[in-house]
Amino acid sequence: MAMAFFDTGRMASPAPSVAAAAAVPAADRVLQVLAVLAHQGRPLTAAELIAHTGLTRSTLYRQLARLRRWGFVIEREGSYAPGPLSLQMALGFDLASELMRQARPTMEELARQSHESVGLIVAVNDQAICLDMVESQQSLRCSFEKGRSVPLRAGASAKCLLAHLPPAARAAVLDAQYGAGTAERAAAEAELDAIRQAGHALSAGEVDDGVWGCSVPLMGASHLAAGVLTLMAPILRAQHQAAALVQMTVVAGARISRRLLLH
């Protein structure tokens, strides 16, 4: 099972022009919006979606509301991107559904053992997207809600995913983020090499204030990471038991990887 890193622009027909959009039947407009998002391969603002679809603002927002309600689209900082259901469709049954099925029992066990939240995160293009989540039962808890995405740059999940991408894909992301041949890129690559060597990634407050995270790769039969398992906890609670939480996460990740290797 290979990590889901692909160009969504290759998976859909080109977005219709504004002139062609006028001929789109009303019943198909929701599909038109979804097709544009898939074709562009990056989050789009409402203004960009209007430009690509030719829809009025009110019509666009109606379609987006329907797509968000069903999980096909997520909104992040004023932009719209494919949601968890779109992700599962894009990855296909073998990758998304099977990965979730194999990981879920161990995720629940890790959450019970650690009393913290546990997430299953995958890479799509240059984003880390939460495929599944088991919430902590504690009143003070951390969560990376299902369907949420962040750039493959900061945080344990994103760095662990990026560290285990195929070399060409990792290089493309680093070049886009830092520029080829820059000192910042070299430093980032060195950090990713260290993560691969350690077998896990750690972060504290890099994405969300006060959140500590530990991520481990989930290795499939192809010897590529299918995703990462991430344990999340409030920094104030994690700092007193970090070594134990890391060990729990590493053991859980190895257990899931063994399942993936057998299927």
Number of C-alpha atoms within 10 A of each C-alpha: 21 17 24 20 19 16 15 16 17 12 13 15 11 13 20 17 12 14 11 11 16 14 8 16 10 11 8 10 19 18 14 21 23 21 20 21 23 24 18 18 20 18 19 19 16 16 11 14 21 18 13 21 23 19 20 11 12 9 15 19 14 12 19 21 15 13 21 18 11 14 17 20 24 22 18 14 7 9 15 20 24 24 23 24 18 20 21 16 13 18 17 13 11 11 19 23 15 15 25 16 11 17 23 19 12 19 27 17 14 22 23 16 11 18 18 24 26 32 28 25 29 29 27 22 18 25 20 28 28 25 26 23 24 22 21 20 12 10 6 10 16 22 19 24 15 18 24 18 26 18 18 25 21 16 24 29 36 25 25 31 32 27 27 25 22 14 10 9 16 19 16 13 19 22 14 11 16 15 14 14 10 10 11 14 18 15 12 17 17 13 15 20 14 14 22 19 11 10 15 25 27 20 18 20 15 15 18 12 10 14 21 25 27 27 32 30 28 33 24 22 16 12 13 16 25 27 32 29 30 29 32 29 26 20 18 11 15 19 13 10 11 17 11 12 23 21 13 17 25 20 15 19 25 16 15 22 22 15 17 20 14 8 11
